[in-house]
Amino acid sequence: MNSTSSSPLREAEQLPPAGYSGSPVRPIIDPASVRRILVCQLRQIGDVLLATPSLELLHRHFPDAEVHVLTERKCTPMLQGNPAVHTVWAIDKKDLGSLAREVAFYWRVARTGFDVVVDFQQLPRCRWVVAMSRARVRLSYTPAWYNRWLFTHWVRPRDGYAAMAKASVLEPLGVRWNGERPRLYLSDAERDAARILLARLGLAEGQRLITVDPTHRRVTRRWPAAHYGRLLSLAAARDPSLRFMPLFGPGEEDDVRAVIAACDCPEKVLMPDRMLSLREMAACIDQAVLHVGNCSAPCHIAVAVGTPTFVVRGATSGAWSFPAPEHFHMALGLDCQPCNRNECVNPDQLACLVRLTPETVCQAMLDHLAAVSR
């Protein structure tokens, strides 16, 4: 443990209570002495985006320091072009085919010379790097007792919006979240390519694009495909200017085709002829007037590119929605919500999703669209 700091437990006790709005506690390290910071956020795609406010805050608070990120390769598109990030250390399981190669990679990352290591996940790969780093400050959320030796300081995260809760781990550094949203940085070339793609798919001048994400690997977070199909039909009938672009990832194309099959206006659905890359998807969401879907990575991408969102919630809570009027989440409001379960235990199976009707959702969605139209 850093001899100039107090014990982890005492540092945690010094943090202000939740809801505190005054000055942060005395920082545990002099910002002028920090040259390199490592942030460990391996996955998932949406969670890496939710870490970008923390990266921005660290870059702002430690302007002379390099901010590095350790993440899985599939998540690196979320960090491309981010001015707060100096280096991305990408973990590719295919490249780390043996324990020796894996340990050698973690050693190379850890011995880069970090003054501060922030571990947002405490996964085994993160723990390797933390243990090898010898950083003066090794910071995380409250760990299990058997992991406490890894860290010099830890914090009980605040309750609330997920990106805010993540950023609250940084408070011992003198860093506080102040409404920063996730950010994904697109190039002009990427935006131009998205406009060309959408035009090729049939989006014409005067038509308004809504991107739609009807997929989720967890059934408790996935509004039924038939409901999405009916929603598109109702919305198109109410507003003929609307066009809909369904989004899908690996193995999800059949889910999207089920939505189209349930829709009576397939000519208004702009279906890509292939799965888009994450950044192509982000650039198309950037062109939309609204993003509609389940609680998954695309809704966080929409927030990160500045597109209003309308999220249908089942098992998840409102903590995954950015707290701003342009980002709306709708839930049926059953007593069992939010349960945060991956399997439904309600005798009325998936009632929170099935009983939330397309008619109800359509009216709320169109009202929200009118309120945020740009």
LINURLIN-V141990 format. One record per residue. N is the residue number from 1. PSI is psi in whole degrees, -180 to 180 (999 if undefined). NEAR is the number of other C-alpha atoms within 8 Angstrom. D_FIRST is the distance of its C-alpha to the first C-alpha in Angstrom with 2 decimals. Layout:
BEGIN
[[N PSI NEAR D_FIRST] [N PSI NEAR D_FIRST]]
END
This chain:
BEGIN
[[1 144 7 0.00] [2 124 7 3.78] [3 -16 5 6.03] [4 -5 4 8.62] [5 164 7 7.74] [6 -180 7 8.76] [7 158 9 7.95] [8 -46 10 8.94] [9 -45 8 12.29] [10 -38 8 13.03] [11 -43 13 12.49] [12 -39 11 14.82] [13 -23 6 17.21] [14 -12 7 17.50] [15 145 11 18.94] [16 157 7 22.73] [17 161 5 24.94] [18 139 6 26.67] [19 -8 4 29.57] [20 135 6 28.05] [21 9 4 29.60] [22 -157 4 28.50] [23 147 4 25.87] [24 167 12 22.33] [25 166 10 19.54] [26 127 7 18.03] [27 149 10 15.98] [28 -4 8 12.22] [29 144 8 12.98] [30 118 7 16.28] [31 -33 7 18.50] [32 -18 6 20.24] [33 -3 6 17.29] [34 125 13 16.91] [35 -32 9 19.11] [36 138 12 18.36] [37 135 14 17.28] [38 130 12 17.62] [39 124 13 18.96] [40 110 13 19.52] [41 92 13 22.81] [42 -39 11 24.89] [43 175 10 27.87] [44 -172 7 30.38] [45 -49 10 32.51] [46 -36 12 32.69] [47 -35 10 29.00] [48 -41 14 28.24] [49 -40 15 30.73] [50 -14 12 29.10] [51 -13 13 25.87] [52 -32 11 27.86] [53 -37 14 27.67] [54 -39 12 23.87] [55 -42 12 24.40] [56 -43 9 26.96] [57 -42 11 24.80] [58 -43 12 21.94] [59 -37 13 24.64] [60 -39 7 26.20] [61 -29 8 23.17] [62 69 10 21.84] [63 -22 7 25.30] [64 1 7 24.34] [65 149 10 21.76] [66 132 11 22.74] [67 117 15 22.13] [68 154 13 22.14] [69 132 12 22.85] [70 119 13 22.56] [71 170 15 25.54] [72 150 11 28.52] [73 -35 8 31.52] [74 -22 6 33.79] [75 -9 13 31.74] [76 -29 11 31.73] [77 -24 8 35.04] [78 -17 11 33.37] [79 -7 12 31.28] [80 130 8 34.10] [81 4 6 34.98] [82 118 8 32.15] [83 -14 5 31.65] [84 -14 9 28.04] [85 124 13 27.08] [86 -46 8 26.83] [87 138 8 26.33] [88 123 11 26.70] [89 107 9 25.41] [90 125 9 27.98] [91 121 9 27.67] [92 111 8 31.17] [93 -29 6 31.56] [94 -33 5 34.82] [95 -22 5 33.22] [96 66 11 30.53] [97 -9 8 33.10] [98 160 6 31.32] [99 -38 7 27.96] [100 -44 6 27.82] [101 -37 9 28.54] [102 -49 10 26.06] [103 -38 9 23.14] [104 -40 8 24.39] [105 -48 9 24.39] [106 -37 12 20.83] [107 -43 11 19.78] [108 -41 8 21.86] [109 -50 9 20.34] [110 -35 13 16.68] [111 22 10 17.35] [112 -22 6 19.17] [113 55 8 16.49] [114 137 14 14.84] [115 -32 11 12.84] [116 133 13 12.57] [117 127 15 13.17] [118 120 12 14.97] [119 109 14 16.09] [120 -6 10 19.22] [121 -29 9 20.36] [122 33 9 17.99] [123 161 6 20.86] [124 -43 6 20.65] [125 -36 7 21.07] [126 -42 12 18.29] [127 -35 10 15.91] [128 -49 10 17.00] [129 -43 12 16.10] [130 -46 15 12.69] [131 -35 8 11.84] [132 -13 10 13.49] [133 -35 12 12.40] [134 25 9 9.38] [135 147 11 9.46] [136 -36 9 7.56] [137 124 12 8.17] [138 107 14 8.95] [139 141 15 11.37] [140 -178 15 14.05] [141 171 11 16.49] [142 118 7 15.97] [143 163 10 15.46] [144 156 6 17.32] [145 -34 5 15.74] [146 -9 6 15.74] [147 -3 8 13.70] [148 -27 8 10.88] [149 -19 6 8.68] [150 -26 9 9.15] [151 146 14 7.79] [152 -27 13 5.35] [153 149 13 8.81] [154 163 15 12.25] [155 142 13 15.79] [156 115 8 19.15] [157 152 9 21.43] [158 154 8 24.60] [159 148 6 27.94] [160 -157 7 30.48] [161 136 12 31.15] [162 -43 10 28.97] [163 -33 12 27.91] [164 -43 11 27.10] [165 -40 12 25.02] [166 -47 13 23.05] [167 -24 13 22.65] [168 -20 13 21.49] [169 -23 14 18.08] [170 -4 13 17.78] [171 -35 13 18.49] [172 -17 13 15.11] [173 -3 9 15.85] [174 17 11 19.17] [175 133 12 21.11] [176 139 10 23.85] [177 136 11 26.50] [178 45 4 29.98] [179 9 5 32.35] [180 133 6 31.47] [181 160 10 33.16] [182 151 13 32.35] [183 137 11 33.95] [184 127 12 35.63] [185 115 9 37.28] [186 149 9 40.73] [187 163 6 42.87] [188 -38 6 46.47] [189 -39 6 47.59] [190 -39 11 45.90] [191 -41 13 47.59] [192 -42 8 50.91] [193 -37 8 50.63] [194 -42 12 50.03] [195 -40 10 53.11] [196 -44 8 55.17] [197 -47 8 54.04] [198 -39 11 54.84] [199 -41 9 58.21] [200 -33 7 59.00] [201 -9 9 58.23] [202 6 7 60.69] [203 120 11 58.89] [204 165 6 61.54] [205 136 4 61.65] [206 -13 5 61.66] [207 149 9 59.90] [208 132 9 56.48] [209 133 13 53.79] [210 122 13 51.65] [211 143 14 49.07] [212 127 11 48.80] [213 94 12 46.09] [214 11 16 47.67] [215 156 11 45.28] [216 141 10 42.26] [217 -16 5 41.24] [218 124 8 40.90] [219 -27 8 44.28] [220 -4 12 42.93] [221 11 13 42.01] [222 108 13 45.19] [223 141 13 48.24] [224 145 9 51.35] [225 -39 12 52.89] [226 -35 10 56.28] [227 -43 11 54.90] [228 -43 14 53.55] [229 -45 15 56.94] [230 -39 12 58.76] [231 -46 12 56.41] [232 -40 11 57.26] [233 -47 11 60.95] [234 -43 10 60.95] [235 -41 11 58.98] [236 -37 13 61.24] [237 -35 7 64.31] [238 -33 6 63.09] [239 95 7 62.00] [240 -13 6 63.78] [241 -12 8 61.58] [242 140 12 58.54] [243 151 13 57.43] [244 130 12 54.67] [245 110 12 52.34] [246 144 12 50.66] [247 145 12 47.30] [248 153 11 46.17] [249 -168 8 43.65] [250 129 6 44.09] [251 9 5 46.39] [252 3 9 47.15] [253 -36 9 50.45] [254 -34 7 52.53] [255 -40 10 50.84] [256 -40 14 51.91] [257 -30 8 55.41] [258 -36 11 55.75] [259 -46 14 55.14] [260 -39 10 57.77] [261 -29 9 60.20] [262 1 11 59.89] [263 135 13 60.52] [264 13 8 64.13] [265 57 9 63.42] [266 -22 8 61.88] [267 -14 5 63.39] [268 6 9 60.86] [269 122 11 57.87] [270 90 13 56.46] [271 116 7 55.27] [272 150 8 53.52] [273 4 4 55.01] [274 165 4 51.59] [275 131 9 47.99] [276 152 11 46.42] [277 165 6 43.16] [278 -40 8 40.32] [279 -32 11 40.98] [280 -43 10 44.73] [281 -46 10 44.18] [282 -40 12 42.08] [283 -34 12 44.82] [284 -41 13 47.47] [285 -36 14 45.56] [286 -29 11 45.33] [287 -8 10 49.15] [288 154 12 49.60] [289 -17 12 50.56] [290 144 13 48.65] [291 131 16 46.42] [292 137 13 47.26] [293 -170 13 45.58] [294 176 15 43.22] [295 93 12 39.53] [296 -174 9 38.20] [297 -43 9 36.95] [298 -31 9 40.17] [299 -33 14 39.91] [300 -35 12 36.47] [301 -42 14 38.01] [302 -47 15 40.80] [303 -41 15 38.50] [304 -22 12 36.72] [305 2 12 40.08] [306 21 7 41.52] [307 132 13 44.07] [308 152 12 44.82] [309 153 14 44.13] [310 109 14 45.84] [311 131 12 43.87] [312 124 12 45.43] [313 140 14 43.02] [314 -92 14 43.29] [315 -23 13 40.29] [316 163 12 37.70] [317 174 9 36.99] [318 -3 7 37.38] [319 -14 8 33.63] [320 1 9 34.30] [321 133 10 36.79] [322 131 9 36.00] [323 82 6 37.15] [324 151 5 40.13] [325 -28 5 43.90] [326 -5 8 44.48] [327 110 12 42.34] [328 137 10 44.11] [329 143 11 43.40] [330 134 9 46.07] [331 154 9 45.92] [332 -32 9 48.68] [333 33 6 46.82] [334 160 6 47.36] [335 -27 4 45.77] [336 -2 6 43.65] [337 143 11 42.14] [338 141 8 39.39] [339 -21 7 38.60] [340 27 7 36.15] [341 156 7 37.73] [342 -15 9 38.75] [343 140 7 41.91] [344 132 8 44.29] [345 4 5 45.00] [346 131 8 47.60] [347 -32 4 51.08] [348 83 5 52.31] [349 126 7 50.35] [350 34 9 48.48] [351 -35 9 50.48] [352 -25 13 47.96] [353 -48 13 48.83] [354 -39 9 52.40] [355 -4 7 53.73] [356 101 11 52.33] [357 151 8 55.53] [358 -34 10 56.01] [359 -44 8 58.43] [360 -45 8 55.87] [361 -41 11 53.19] [362 -46 11 55.69] [363 -45 8 56.74] [364 -39 8 53.19] [365 -45 9 52.26] [366 -37 9 55.29] [367 -43 8 54.70] [368 -42 11 51.14] [369 -42 10 52.47] [370 -36 7 55.01] [371 -29 6 52.39] [372 3 8 50.12] [373 139 6 52.82] [374 999 3 52.22]]
END
